[in-house]
Amino acid sequence: MLPIYTRYLALSESGPVLLKSASAFRERYAPVDSPAEAITFATALTSLTPLSSFDAPRGLRYFLPVIEETEVVATSSGYLVKNLLKRKFFGCGPPTNSLVDVAVSRDGSVQVGNERKAFEDPKEDAICVD
């Protein structure tokens, strides 16, 4: 599945509830009061995934000196979810894996930061995906 069109399914005592937008997700689950909730919002409202237990395989092309796992830092306005993984899906050339930080405010708003190229597989240099 590609993260192109997102819907959210919430379970309640009366049965499943379809949440059709990010604002509906925020209305249902905000405020964001913990690091775990911050990761949930950052991953549910973006196409990014947490990076954990990363053991740098040999043979990859690295662009950062250290690949750090996802962590959450409290800020004055909410949380900063650091080092979420973004993978390029389409295009020619190697699918580049990037790290991205996401600011999550207490009201559930998310702001995606700049991508930092992290690594790619040289075996996929000639690949093209449409």
Backbone as XML, in Angstrom:
<?xml version="1.0"?>
<chain id="A" units="angstrom">
  <residue number="1" name="MET">
    <atom name="N" x="0.830" y="-1.182" z="0.000"/>
    <atom name="CA" x="0.000" y="0.000" z="0.000"/>
    <atom name="C" x="0.874" y="1.246" z="0.000"/>
  </residue>
  <residue number="2" name="LEU">
    <atom name="N" x="0.475" y="2.214" z="-0.784"/>
    <atom name="CA" x="1.193" y="3.469" z="-0.833"/>
    <atom name="C" x="0.418" y="4.533" z="-0.062"/>
  </residue>
  <residue number="3" name="PRO">
    <atom name="N" x="1.125" y="5.404" z="0.633"/>
    <atom name="CA" x="0.439" y="6.441" z="1.406"/>
    <atom name="C" x="-0.035" y="7.588" z="0.521"/>
  </residue>
  <residue number="4" name="ILE">
    <atom name="N" x="-1.009" y="7.308" z="-0.342"/>
    <atom name="CA" x="-1.498" y="8.324" z="-1.266"/>
    <atom name="C" x="-2.814" y="8.925" z="-0.770"/>
  </residue>
  <residue number="5" name="TYR">
    <atom name="N" x="-3.719" y="8.089" z="-0.314"/>
    <atom name="CA" x="-5.024" y="8.538" z="0.124"/>
    <atom name="C" x="-5.279" y="7.901" z="1.479"/>
  </residue>
  <residue number="6" name="THR">
    <atom name="N" x="-5.370" y="8.711" z="2.517"/>
    <atom name="CA" x="-5.425" y="8.171" z="3.865"/>
    <atom name="C" x="-6.791" y="8.378" z="4.486"/>
  </residue>
  <residue number="7" name="ARG">
    <atom name="N" x="-7.280" y="7.336" z="5.106"/>
    <atom name="CA" x="-8.467" y="7.371" z="5.957"/>
    <atom name="C" x="-8.069" y="6.733" z="7.277"/>
  </residue>
  <residue number="8" name="TYR">
    <atom name="N" x="-8.776" y="7.064" z="8.335"/>
    <atom name="CA" x="-8.474" y="6.538" z="9.660"/>
    <atom name="C" x="-9.697" y="5.809" z="10.174"/>
  </residue>
  <residue number="9" name="LEU">
    <atom name="N" x="-9.489" y="4.663" z="10.757"/>
    <atom name="CA" x="-10.583" y="3.896" z="11.332"/>
    <atom name="C" x="-10.390" y="3.868" z="12.832"/>
  </residue>
  <residue number="10" name="ALA">
    <atom name="N" x="-11.312" y="4.471" z="13.565"/>
    <atom name="CA" x="-11.254" y="4.505" z="15.028"/>
    <atom name="C" x="-12.252" y="3.498" z="15.571"/>
  </residue>
  <residue number="11" name="LEU">
    <atom name="N" x="-11.845" y="2.805" z="16.594"/>
    <atom name="CA" x="-12.741" y="1.841" z="17.226"/>
    <atom name="C" x="-13.352" y="2.483" z="18.463"/>
  </residue>
  <residue number="12" name="SER">
    <atom name="N" x="-14.663" y="2.327" z="18.583"/>
    <atom name="CA" x="-15.359" y="2.863" z="19.747"/>
    <atom name="C" x="-16.296" y="1.790" z="20.283"/>
  </residue>
  <residue number="13" name="GLU">
    <atom name="N" x="-16.904" y="2.053" z="21.424"/>
    <atom name="CA" x="-17.827" y="1.083" z="22.018"/>
    <atom name="C" x="-19.023" y="0.801" z="21.116"/>
  </residue>
  <residue number="14" name="SER">
    <atom name="N" x="-19.412" y="1.801" z="20.330"/>
    <atom name="CA" x="-20.567" y="1.618" z="19.444"/>
    <atom name="C" x="-20.182" y="1.042" z="18.083"/>
  </residue>
  <residue number="15" name="GLY">
    <atom name="N" x="-18.896" y="0.789" z="17.868"/>
    <atom name="CA" x="-18.442" y="0.221" z="16.601"/>
    <atom name="C" x="-17.401" y="1.101" z="15.935"/>
  </residue>
  <residue number="16" name="PRO">
    <atom name="N" x="-16.949" y="0.710" z="14.739"/>
    <atom name="CA" x="-15.920" y="1.490" z="14.044"/>
    <atom name="C" x="-16.460" y="2.836" z="13.561"/>
  </residue>
  <residue number="17" name="VAL">
    <atom name="N" x="-15.563" y="3.823" z="13.579"/>
    <atom name="CA" x="-15.890" y="5.170" z="13.118"/>
    <atom name="C" x="-14.859" y="5.547" z="12.060"/>
  </residue>
  <residue number="18" name="LEU">
    <atom name="N" x="-15.322" y="5.964" z="10.885"/>
    <atom name="CA" x="-14.422" y="6.380" z="9.818"/>
    <atom name="C" x="-14.095" y="7.857" z="9.976"/>
  </residue>
  <residue number="19" name="LEU">
    <atom name="N" x="-12.804" y="8.148" z="10.092"/>
    <atom name="CA" x="-12.338" y="9.537" z="10.168"/>
    <atom name="C" x="-11.760" y="9.867" z="8.807"/>
  </residue>
  <residue number="20" name="LYS">
    <atom name="N" x="-12.357" y="10.833" z="8.120"/>
    <atom name="CA" x="-12.023" y="11.088" z="6.723"/>
    <atom name="C" x="-10.936" y="12.119" z="6.495"/>
  </residue>
  <residue number="21" name="SER">
    <atom name="N" x="-10.401" y="12.714" z="7.560"/>
    <atom name="CA" x="-9.399" y="13.761" z="7.367"/>
    <atom name="C" x="-8.493" y="13.867" z="8.587"/>
  </residue>
  <residue number="22" name="ALA">
    <atom name="N" x="-7.400" y="14.570" z="8.385"/>
    <atom name="CA" x="-6.481" y="14.823" z="9.496"/>
    <atom name="C" x="-7.170" y="15.653" z="10.579"/>
  </residue>
  <residue number="23" name="SER">
    <atom name="N" x="-8.021" y="16.590" z="10.177"/>
    <atom name="CA" x="-8.713" y="17.411" z="11.182"/>
    <atom name="C" x="-9.687" y="16.561" z="12.003"/>
  </residue>
  <residue number="24" name="ALA">
    <atom name="N" x="-10.328" y="15.587" z="11.384"/>
    <atom name="CA" x="-11.204" y="14.679" z="12.128"/>
    <atom name="C" x="-10.392" y="13.825" z="13.097"/>
  </residue>
  <residue number="25" name="PHE">
    <atom name="N" x="-9.203" y="13.406" z="12.679"/>
    <atom name="CA" x="-8.305" y="12.646" z="13.552"/>
    <atom name="C" x="-7.924" y="13.496" z="14.765"/>
  </residue>
  <residue number="26" name="ARG">
    <atom name="N" x="-7.545" y="14.758" z="14.500"/>
    <atom name="CA" x="-7.162" y="15.661" z="15.589"/>
    <atom name="C" x="-8.337" y="15.907" z="16.538"/>
  </residue>
  <residue number="27" name="GLU">
    <atom name="N" x="-9.530" y="16.128" z="15.986"/>
    <atom name="CA" x="-10.705" y="16.365" z="16.824"/>
    <atom name="C" x="-10.961" y="15.194" z="17.771"/>
  </residue>
  <residue number="28" name="ARG">
    <atom name="N" x="-10.746" y="13.994" z="17.266"/>
    <atom name="CA" x="-11.030" y="12.803" z="18.069"/>
    <atom name="C" x="-9.963" y="12.535" z="19.127"/>
  </residue>
  <residue number="29" name="TYR">
    <atom name="N" x="-8.671" y="12.766" z="18.795"/>
    <atom name="CA" x="-7.602" y="12.296" z="19.666"/>
    <atom name="C" x="-6.790" y="13.379" z="20.383"/>
  </residue>
  <residue number="30" name="ALA">
    <atom name="N" x="-6.859" y="14.629" z="19.964"/>
    <atom name="CA" x="-6.110" y="15.682" z="20.663"/>
    <atom name="C" x="-6.775" y="15.947" z="22.013"/>
  </residue>
  <residue number="31" name="PRO">
    <atom name="N" x="-6.044" y="16.422" z="22.977"/>
    <atom name="CA" x="-4.702" y="16.969" z="22.914"/>
    <atom name="C" x="-3.626" y="15.885" z="22.968"/>
  </residue>
  <residue number="32" name="VAL">
    <atom name="N" x="-2.447" y="16.270" z="22.546"/>
    <atom name="CA" x="-1.283" y="15.389" z="22.574"/>
    <atom name="C" x="-0.566" y="15.640" z="23.895"/>
  </residue>
  <residue number="33" name="ASP">
    <atom name="N" x="-0.584" y="14.625" z="24.759"/>
    <atom name="CA" x="-0.081" y="14.801" z="26.124"/>
    <atom name="C" x="1.093" y="13.910" z="26.498"/>
  </residue>
  <residue number="34" name="SER">
    <atom name="N" x="1.623" y="13.143" z="25.551"/>
    <atom name="CA" x="2.729" y="12.247" z="25.896"/>
    <atom name="C" x="3.603" y="12.011" z="24.667"/>
  </residue>
  <residue number="35" name="PRO">
    <atom name="N" x="4.835" y="11.553" z="24.880"/>
    <atom name="CA" x="5.698" y="11.211" z="23.749"/>
    <atom name="C" x="5.087" y="10.130" z="22.851"/>
  </residue>
  <residue number="36" name="ALA">
    <atom name="N" x="4.421" y="9.147" z="23.438"/>
    <atom name="CA" x="3.794" y="8.090" z="22.634"/>
    <atom name="C" x="2.703" y="8.663" z="21.738"/>
  </residue>
  <residue number="37" name="GLU">
    <atom name="N" x="1.907" y="9.588" z="22.267"/>
    <atom name="CA" x="0.878" y="10.225" z="21.452"/>
    <atom name="C" x="1.500" y="11.076" z="20.354"/>
  </residue>
  <residue number="38" name="ALA">
    <atom name="N" x="2.631" y="11.718" z="20.635"/>
    <atom name="CA" x="3.311" y="12.535" z="19.625"/>
    <atom name="C" x="3.771" y="11.666" z="18.451"/>
  </residue>
  <residue number="39" name="ILE">
    <atom name="N" x="4.337" y="10.499" z="18.732"/>
    <atom name="CA" x="4.734" y="9.582" z="17.651"/>
    <atom name="C" x="3.509" y="9.126" z="16.870"/>
  </residue>
  <residue number="40" name="THR">
    <atom name="N" x="2.431" y="8.838" z="17.562"/>
    <atom name="CA" x="1.194" y="8.413" z="16.890"/>
    <atom name="C" x="0.711" y="9.487" z="15.918"/>
  </residue>
  <residue number="41" name="PHE">
    <atom name="N" x="0.642" y="10.727" z="16.362"/>
    <atom name="CA" x="0.199" y="11.822" z="15.490"/>
    <atom name="C" x="1.170" y="12.022" z="14.330"/>
  </residue>
  <residue number="42" name="ALA">
    <atom name="N" x="2.475" y="12.006" z="14.618"/>
    <atom name="CA" x="3.475" y="12.250" z="13.570"/>
    <atom name="C" x="3.425" y="11.181" z="12.491"/>
  </residue>
  <residue number="43" name="THR">
    <atom name="N" x="3.188" y="9.939" z="12.862"/>
    <atom name="CA" x="3.153" y="8.869" z="11.860"/>
    <atom name="C" x="1.785" y="8.752" z="11.198"/>
  </residue>
  <residue number="44" name="ALA">
    <atom name="N" x="0.718" y="8.996" z="11.935"/>
    <atom name="CA" x="-0.622" y="8.881" z="11.352"/>
    <atom name="C" x="-0.905" y="10.011" z="10.368"/>
  </residue>
  <residue number="45" name="LEU">
    <atom name="N" x="-0.367" y="11.192" z="10.628"/>
    <atom name="CA" x="-0.692" y="12.358" z="9.805"/>
    <atom name="C" x="0.371" y="12.679" z="8.759"/>
  </residue>
  <residue number="46" name="THR">
    <atom name="N" x="1.360" y="11.812" z="8.622"/>
    <atom name="CA" x="2.383" y="11.938" z="7.575"/>
    <atom name="C" x="2.590" y="10.551" z="6.967"/>
  </residue>
  <residue number="47" name="SER">
    <atom name="N" x="3.439" y="10.439" z="5.998"/>
    <atom name="CA" x="3.781" y="9.120" z="5.427"/>
    <atom name="C" x="5.097" y="8.613" z="6.006"/>
  </residue>
  <residue number="48" name="LEU">
    <atom name="N" x="5.476" y="9.112" z="7.162"/>
    <atom name="CA" x="6.756" y="8.775" z="7.783"/>
    <atom name="C" x="6.590" y="7.628" z="8.765"/>
  </residue>
  <residue number="49" name="THR">
    <atom name="N" x="7.690" y="6.910" z="9.003"/>
    <atom name="CA" x="7.660" y="5.784" z="9.942"/>
    <atom name="C" x="8.791" y="5.919" z="10.953"/>
  </residue>
  <residue number="50" name="PRO">
    <atom name="N" x="8.573" y="5.408" z="12.169"/>
    <atom name="CA" x="9.648" y="5.445" z="13.161"/>
    <atom name="C" x="10.804" y="4.542" z="12.743"/>
  </residue>
  <residue number="51" name="LEU">
    <atom name="N" x="11.970" y="4.925" z="13.128"/>
    <atom name="CA" x="13.177" y="4.151" z="12.864"/>
    <atom name="C" x="13.678" y="3.633" z="14.202"/>
  </residue>
  <residue number="52" name="SER">
    <atom name="N" x="13.683" y="2.307" z="14.361"/>
    <atom name="CA" x="14.170" y="1.726" z="15.608"/>
    <atom name="C" x="15.020" y="0.508" z="15.299"/>
  </residue>
  <residue number="53" name="SER">
    <atom name="N" x="15.896" y="0.208" z="16.214"/>
    <atom name="CA" x="16.800" y="-0.945" z="16.085"/>
    <atom name="C" x="17.533" y="-0.935" z="14.747"/>
  </residue>
  <residue number="54" name="PHE">
    <atom name="N" x="18.013" y="0.231" z="14.345"/>
    <atom name="CA" x="18.713" y="0.326" z="13.071"/>
    <atom name="C" x="20.146" y="-0.143" z="13.252"/>
  </residue>
  <residue number="55" name="ASP">
    <atom name="N" x="20.488" y="-1.198" z="12.549"/>
    <atom name="CA" x="21.848" y="-1.719" z="12.537"/>
    <atom name="C" x="22.372" y="-1.468" z="11.129"/>
  </residue>
  <residue number="56" name="ALA">
    <atom name="N" x="23.251" y="-0.487" z="10.976"/>
    <atom name="CA" x="23.708" y="-0.038" z="9.660"/>
    <atom name="C" x="24.319" y="-1.177" z="8.846"/>
  </residue>
  <residue number="57" name="PRO">
    <atom name="N" x="23.598" y="-1.675" z="7.832"/>
    <atom name="CA" x="24.136" y="-2.750" z="7.002"/>
    <atom name="C" x="25.314" y="-2.264" z="6.163"/>
  </residue>
  <residue number="58" name="ARG">
    <atom name="N" x="26.229" y="-3.154" z="5.897"/>
    <atom name="CA" x="27.340" y="-2.828" z="5.006"/>
    <atom name="C" x="26.841" y="-2.775" z="3.576"/>
  </residue>
  <residue number="59" name="GLY">
    <atom name="N" x="27.532" y="-2.004" z="2.769"/>
    <atom name="CA" x="27.213" y="-1.952" z="1.356"/>
    <atom name="C" x="26.253" y="-0.849" z="0.968"/>
  </residue>
  <residue number="60" name="LEU">
    <atom name="N" x="25.646" y="-0.179" z="1.944"/>
    <atom name="CA" x="24.768" y="0.939" z="1.619"/>
    <atom name="C" x="25.595" y="2.205" z="1.457"/>
  </residue>
  <residue number="61" name="ARG">
    <atom name="N" x="25.029" y="3.166" z="0.787"/>
    <atom name="CA" x="25.663" y="4.482" z="0.610"/>
    <atom name="C" x="25.076" y="5.396" z="1.696"/>
  </residue>
  <residue number="62" name="TYR">
    <atom name="N" x="25.934" y="5.878" z="2.584"/>
    <atom name="CA" x="25.485" y="6.713" z="3.698"/>
    <atom name="C" x="25.814" y="8.175" z="3.440"/>
  </residue>
  <residue number="63" name="PHE">
    <atom name="N" x="24.874" y="9.054" z="3.815"/>
    <atom name="CA" x="25.048" y="10.490" z="3.654"/>
    <atom name="C" x="25.194" y="11.203" z="4.992"/>
  </residue>
  <residue number="64" name="LEU">
    <atom name="N" x="24.912" y="10.507" z="6.075"/>
    <atom name="CA" x="25.059" y="11.061" z="7.415"/>
    <atom name="C" x="26.093" y="10.236" z="8.174"/>
  </residue>
  <residue number="65" name="PRO">
    <atom name="N" x="26.870" y="10.866" z="9.037"/>
    <atom name="CA" x="27.887" y="10.106" z="9.764"/>
    <atom name="C" x="27.279" y="9.095" z="10.739"/>
  </residue>
  <residue number="66" name="VAL">
    <atom name="N" x="26.097" y="9.408" z="11.271"/>
    <atom name="CA" x="25.417" y="8.527" z="12.219"/>
    <atom name="C" x="23.931" y="8.520" z="11.867"/>
  </residue>
  <residue number="67" name="ILE">
    <atom name="N" x="23.338" y="7.330" z="11.832"/>
    <atom name="CA" x="21.894" y="7.201" z="11.633"/>
    <atom name="C" x="21.274" y="6.988" z="13.009"/>
  </residue>
  <residue number="68" name="GLU">
    <atom name="N" x="20.594" y="8.020" z="13.498"/>
    <atom name="CA" x="20.014" y="7.945" z="14.841"/>
    <atom name="C" x="18.573" y="7.477" z="14.769"/>
  </residue>
  <residue number="69" name="GLU">
    <atom name="N" x="18.166" y="6.710" z="15.761"/>
    <atom name="CA" x="16.800" y="6.201" z="15.818"/>
    <atom name="C" x="15.834" y="7.315" z="16.193"/>
  </residue>
  <residue number="70" name="THR">
    <atom name="N" x="14.565" y="7.058" z="15.978"/>
    <atom name="CA" x="13.521" y="8.025" z="16.296"/>
    <atom name="C" x="13.477" y="8.261" z="17.803"/>
  </residue>
  <residue number="71" name="GLU">
    <atom name="N" x="13.342" y="9.529" z="18.158"/>
    <atom name="CA" x="13.187" y="9.896" z="19.568"/>
    <atom name="C" x="12.233" y="11.079" z="19.660"/>
  </residue>
  <residue number="72" name="VAL">
    <atom name="N" x="11.671" y="11.271" z="20.834"/>
    <atom name="CA" x="10.737" y="12.371" z="21.057"/>
    <atom name="C" x="11.297" y="13.281" z="22.139"/>
  </residue>
  <residue number="73" name="VAL">
    <atom name="N" x="11.277" y="14.583" z="21.852"/>
    <atom name="CA" x="11.770" y="15.586" z="22.789"/>
    <atom name="C" x="10.619" y="16.543" z="23.090"/>
  </residue>
  <residue number="74" name="ALA">
    <atom name="N" x="10.371" y="16.802" z="24.366"/>
    <atom name="CA" x="9.334" y="17.764" z="24.755"/>
    <atom name="C" x="9.807" y="19.169" z="24.424"/>
  </residue>
  <residue number="75" name="THR">
    <atom name="N" x="8.880" y="19.998" z="23.920"/>
    <atom name="CA" x="9.162" y="21.401" z="23.629"/>
    <atom name="C" x="8.130" y="22.259" z="24.348"/>
  </residue>
  <residue number="76" name="SER">
    <atom name="N" x="8.280" y="23.564" z="24.283"/>
    <atom name="CA" x="7.335" y="24.456" z="24.961"/>
    <atom name="C" x="5.939" y="24.391" z="24.344"/>
  </residue>
  <residue number="77" name="SER">
    <atom name="N" x="5.848" y="24.009" z="23.059"/>
    <atom name="CA" x="4.536" y="23.979" z="22.386"/>
    <atom name="C" x="4.012" y="22.563" z="22.143"/>
  </residue>
  <residue number="78" name="GLY">
    <atom name="N" x="4.760" y="21.558" z="22.565"/>
    <atom name="CA" x="4.331" y="20.173" z="22.339"/>
    <atom name="C" x="5.519" y="19.239" z="22.343"/>
  </residue>
  <residue number="79" name="TYR">
    <atom name="N" x="5.786" y="18.640" z="21.173"/>
    <atom name="CA" x="6.870" y="17.660" z="21.066"/>
    <atom name="C" x="7.559" y="17.789" z="19.708"/>
  </residue>
  <residue number="80" name="LEU">
    <atom name="N" x="8.832" y="17.393" z="19.684"/>
    <atom name="CA" x="9.564" y="17.254" z="18.441"/>
    <atom name="C" x="9.889" y="15.772" z="18.287"/>
  </residue>
  <residue number="81" name="VAL">
    <atom name="N" x="9.337" y="15.168" z="17.232"/>
    <atom name="CA" x="9.612" y="13.766" z="16.934"/>
    <atom name="C" x="10.763" y="13.777" z="15.935"/>
  </residue>
  <residue number="82" name="LYS">
    <atom name="N" x="11.927" y="13.319" z="16.381"/>
    <atom name="CA" x="13.145" y="13.414" z="15.589"/>
    <atom name="C" x="13.437" y="12.102" z="14.873"/>
  </residue>
  <residue number="83" name="ASN">
    <atom name="N" x="13.953" y="12.231" z="13.659"/>
    <atom name="CA" x="14.477" y="11.101" z="12.889"/>
    <atom name="C" x="13.419" y="10.072" z="12.482"/>
  </residue>
  <residue number="84" name="LEU">
    <atom name="N" x="12.335" y="10.557" z="11.916"/>
    <atom name="CA" x="11.379" y="9.646" z="11.284"/>
    <atom name="C" x="11.900" y="9.320" z="9.887"/>
  </residue>
  <residue number="85" name="LEU">
    <atom name="N" x="11.598" y="8.138" z="9.418"/>
    <atom name="CA" x="12.137" y="7.656" z="8.144"/>
    <atom name="C" x="11.178" y="7.949" z="6.999"/>
  </residue>
  <residue number="86" name="LYS">
    <atom name="N" x="11.724" y="8.494" z="5.918"/>
    <atom name="CA" x="10.967" y="8.715" z="4.687"/>
    <atom name="C" x="11.695" y="8.005" z="3.556"/>
  </residue>
  <residue number="87" name="ARG">
    <atom name="N" x="10.946" y="7.224" z="2.778"/>
    <atom name="CA" x="11.526" y="6.500" z="1.653"/>
    <atom name="C" x="10.919" y="7.009" z="0.362"/>
  </residue>
  <residue number="88" name="LYS">
    <atom name="N" x="11.781" y="7.286" z="-0.601"/>
    <atom name="CA" x="11.330" y="7.701" z="-1.932"/>
    <atom name="C" x="10.727" y="6.471" z="-2.624"/>
  </residue>
  <residue number="89" name="PHE">
    <atom name="N" x="9.507" y="6.602" z="-3.133"/>
    <atom name="CA" x="8.822" y="5.467" z="-3.763"/>
    <atom name="C" x="8.983" y="5.450" z="-5.279"/>
  </residue>
  <residue number="90" name="PHE">
    <atom name="N" x="8.866" y="6.621" z="-5.911"/>
    <atom name="CA" x="8.785" y="6.679" z="-7.358"/>
    <atom name="C" x="9.965" y="7.431" z="-7.953"/>
  </residue>
  <residue number="91" name="GLY">
    <atom name="N" x="10.203" y="7.183" z="-9.236"/>
    <atom name="CA" x="11.249" y="7.887" z="-9.954"/>
    <atom name="C" x="12.389" y="6.955" z="-10.313"/>
  </residue>
  <residue number="92" name="CYS">
    <atom name="N" x="13.411" y="7.523" z="-10.902"/>
    <atom name="CA" x="14.579" y="6.750" z="-11.313"/>
    <atom name="C" x="15.731" y="7.033" z="-10.372"/>
  </residue>
  <residue number="93" name="GLY">
    <atom name="N" x="16.594" y="6.070" z="-10.276"/>
    <atom name="CA" x="17.720" y="6.172" z="-9.367"/>
    <atom name="C" x="17.395" y="5.460" z="-8.075"/>
  </residue>
  <residue number="94" name="PRO">
    <atom name="N" x="18.340" y="5.391" z="-7.190"/>
    <atom name="CA" x="18.124" y="4.623" z="-5.970"/>
    <atom name="C" x="17.054" y="5.272" z="-5.092"/>
  </residue>
  <residue number="95" name="PRO">
    <atom name="N" x="16.155" y="4.471" z="-4.510"/>
    <atom name="CA" x="15.197" y="5.017" z="-3.548"/>
    <atom name="C" x="15.957" y="5.504" z="-2.315"/>
  </residue>
  <residue number="96" name="THR">
    <atom name="N" x="15.979" y="6.786" z="-2.125"/>
    <atom name="CA" x="16.733" y="7.376" z="-1.023"/>
    <atom name="C" x="15.909" y="7.356" z="0.255"/>
  </residue>
  <residue number="97" name="ASN">
    <atom name="N" x="16.537" y="6.944" z="1.326"/>
    <atom name="CA" x="15.935" y="6.992" z="2.655"/>
    <atom name="C" x="16.404" y="8.267" z="3.332"/>
  </residue>
  <residue number="98" name="SER">
    <atom name="N" x="15.464" y="9.057" z="3.800"/>
    <atom name="CA" x="15.781" y="10.323" z="4.453"/>
    <atom name="C" x="15.258" y="10.307" z="5.880"/>
  </residue>
  <residue number="99" name="LEU">
    <atom name="N" x="15.833" y="11.158" z="6.706"/>
    <atom name="CA" x="15.339" y="11.363" z="8.063"/>
    <atom name="C" x="14.678" y="12.729" z="8.123"/>
  </residue>
  <residue number="100" name="VAL">
    <atom name="N" x="13.573" y="12.794" z="8.849"/>
    <atom name="CA" x="12.777" y="14.009" z="8.932"/>
    <atom name="C" x="12.352" y="14.206" z="10.384"/>
  </residue>
  <residue number="101" name="ASP">
    <atom name="N" x="12.371" y="15.453" z="10.848"/>
    <atom name="CA" x="11.839" y="15.787" z="12.161"/>
    <atom name="C" x="10.435" y="16.361" z="11.976"/>
  </residue>
  <residue number="102" name="VAL">
    <atom name="N" x="9.548" y="16.050" z="12.925"/>
    <atom name="CA" x="8.174" y="16.543" z="12.862"/>
    <atom name="C" x="7.821" y="17.193" z="14.199"/>
  </residue>
  <residue number="103" name="ALA">
    <atom name="N" x="7.377" y="18.435" z="14.134"/>
    <atom name="CA" x="6.895" y="19.130" z="15.326"/>
    <atom name="C" x="5.415" y="18.805" z="15.492"/>
  </residue>
  <residue number="104" name="VAL">
    <atom name="N" x="5.046" y="18.361" z="16.685"/>
    <atom name="CA" x="3.654" y="18.030" z="16.994"/>
    <atom name="C" x="3.208" y="18.942" z="18.127"/>
  </residue>
  <residue number="105" name="SER">
    <atom name="N" x="2.216" y="19.782" z="17.848"/>
    <atom name="CA" x="1.728" y="20.686" z="18.891"/>
    <atom name="C" x="0.713" y="19.963" z="19.767"/>
  </residue>
  <residue number="106" name="ARG">
    <atom name="N" x="0.426" y="20.542" z="20.907"/>
    <atom name="CA" x="-0.518" y="19.910" z="21.837"/>
    <atom name="C" x="-1.915" y="19.753" z="21.222"/>
  </residue>
  <residue number="107" name="ASP">
    <atom name="N" x="-2.267" y="20.628" z="20.258"/>
    <atom name="CA" x="-3.587" y="20.509" z="19.627"/>
    <atom name="C" x="-3.606" y="19.471" z="18.503"/>
  </residue>
  <residue number="108" name="GLY">
    <atom name="N" x="-2.470" y="18.795" z="18.275"/>
    <atom name="CA" x="-2.413" y="17.738" z="17.266"/>
    <atom name="C" x="-1.955" y="18.192" z="15.894"/>
  </residue>
  <residue number="109" name="SER">
    <atom name="N" x="-1.658" y="19.461" z="15.731"/>
    <atom name="CA" x="-1.129" y="19.933" z="14.448"/>
    <atom name="C" x="0.287" y="19.409" z="14.276"/>
  </residue>
  <residue number="110" name="VAL">
    <atom name="N" x="0.629" y="19.052" z="13.035"/>
    <atom name="CA" x="1.982" y="18.574" z="12.752"/>
    <atom name="C" x="2.630" y="19.474" z="11.705"/>
  </residue>
  <residue number="111" name="GLN">
    <atom name="N" x="3.919" y="19.684" z="11.892"/>
    <atom name="CA" x="4.697" y="20.455" z="10.922"/>
    <atom name="C" x="5.935" y="19.634" z="10.581"/>
  </residue>
  <residue number="112" name="VAL">
    <atom name="N" x="6.039" y="19.271" z="9.302"/>
    <atom name="CA" x="7.128" y="18.428" z="8.829"/>
    <atom name="C" x="8.332" y="19.302" z="8.498"/>
  </residue>
  <residue number="113" name="GLY">
    <atom name="N" x="9.488" y="18.916" z="9.029"/>
    <atom name="CA" x="10.719" y="19.656" z="8.783"/>
    <atom name="C" x="11.396" y="19.208" z="7.500"/>
  </residue>
  <residue number="114" name="ASN">
    <atom name="N" x="12.599" y="19.700" z="7.292"/>
    <atom name="CA" x="13.374" y="19.380" z="6.095"/>
    <atom name="C" x="13.888" y="17.945" z="6.140"/>
  </residue>
  <residue number="115" name="GLU">
    <atom name="N" x="14.001" y="17.359" z="4.950"/>
    <atom name="CA" x="14.556" y="16.014" z="4.819"/>
    <atom name="C" x="16.074" y="16.082" z="4.856"/>
  </residue>
  <residue number="116" name="ARG">
    <atom name="N" x="16.671" y="15.071" z="5.484"/>
    <atom name="CA" x="18.121" y="14.902" z="5.465"/>
    <atom name="C" x="18.409" y="13.550" z="4.836"/>
  </residue>
  <residue number="117" name="LYS">
    <atom name="N" x="19.039" y="13.554" z="3.653"/>
    <atom name="CA" x="19.375" y="12.288" z="3.002"/>
    <atom name="C" x="20.186" y="11.443" z="3.969"/>
  </residue>
  <residue number="118" name="ALA">
    <atom name="N" x="19.768" y="10.189" z="4.156"/>
    <atom name="CA" x="20.437" y="9.330" z="5.127"/>
    <atom name="C" x="21.211" y="8.191" z="4.457"/>
  </residue>
  <residue number="119" name="PHE">
    <atom name="N" x="20.519" y="7.390" z="3.632"/>
    <atom name="CA" x="21.199" y="6.262" z="3.005"/>
    <atom name="C" x="20.405" y="5.754" z="1.811"/>
  </residue>
  <residue number="120" name="GLU">
    <atom name="N" x="21.096" y="5.005" z="0.957"/>
    <atom name="CA" x="20.465" y="4.348" z="-0.185"/>
    <atom name="C" x="21.297" y="3.121" z="-0.548"/>
  </residue>
  <residue number="121" name="ASP">
    <atom name="N" x="20.693" y="2.258" z="-1.332"/>
    <atom name="CA" x="21.346" y="1.013" z="-1.731"/>
    <atom name="C" x="21.907" y="1.167" z="-3.140"/>
  </residue>
  <residue number="122" name="PRO">
    <atom name="N" x="23.242" y="1.102" z="-3.312"/>
    <atom name="CA" x="23.821" y="1.245" z="-4.649"/>
    <atom name="C" x="23.342" y="0.183" z="-5.634"/>
  </residue>
  <residue number="123" name="LYS">
    <atom name="N" x="22.848" y="-0.959" z="-5.150"/>
    <atom name="CA" x="22.312" y="-2.001" z="-6.042"/>
    <atom name="C" x="21.045" y="-1.523" z="-6.748"/>
  </residue>
  <residue number="124" name="GLU">
    <atom name="N" x="20.440" y="-0.443" z="-6.243"/>
    <atom name="CA" x="19.201" y="0.071" z="-6.833"/>
    <atom name="C" x="19.455" y="1.349" z="-7.657"/>
  </residue>
  <residue number="125" name="ASP">
    <atom name="N" x="20.720" y="1.634" z="-7.995"/>
    <atom name="CA" x="21.052" y="2.847" z="-8.743"/>
    <atom name="C" x="20.326" y="2.957" z="-10.083"/>
  </residue>
  <residue number="126" name="ALA">
    <atom name="N" x="20.106" y="1.834" z="-10.752"/>
    <atom name="CA" x="19.505" y="1.859" z="-12.105"/>
    <atom name="C" x="18.005" y="1.585" z="-12.093"/>
  </residue>
  <residue number="127" name="ILE">
    <atom name="N" x="17.406" y="1.573" z="-10.924"/>
    <atom name="CA" x="15.984" y="1.226" z="-10.828"/>
    <atom name="C" x="15.112" y="2.430" z="-11.226"/>
  </residue>
  <residue number="128" name="CYS">
    <atom name="N" x="13.975" y="2.148" z="-11.873"/>
    <atom name="CA" x="12.954" y="3.159" z="-12.164"/>
    <atom name="C" x="11.597" y="2.593" z="-11.761"/>
  </residue>
  <residue number="129" name="VAL">
    <atom name="N" x="10.847" y="3.351" z="-10.986"/>
    <atom name="CA" x="9.522" y="2.931" z="-10.537"/>
    <atom name="C" x="8.542" y="4.036" z="-10.878"/>
  </residue>
  <residue number="130" name="ASP">
    <atom name="N" x="7.485" y="3.688" z="-11.607"/>
    <atom name="CA" x="6.438" y="4.662" z="-11.961"/>
    <atom name="C" x="5.207" y="4.456" z="-11.135"/>
  </residue>
</chain>
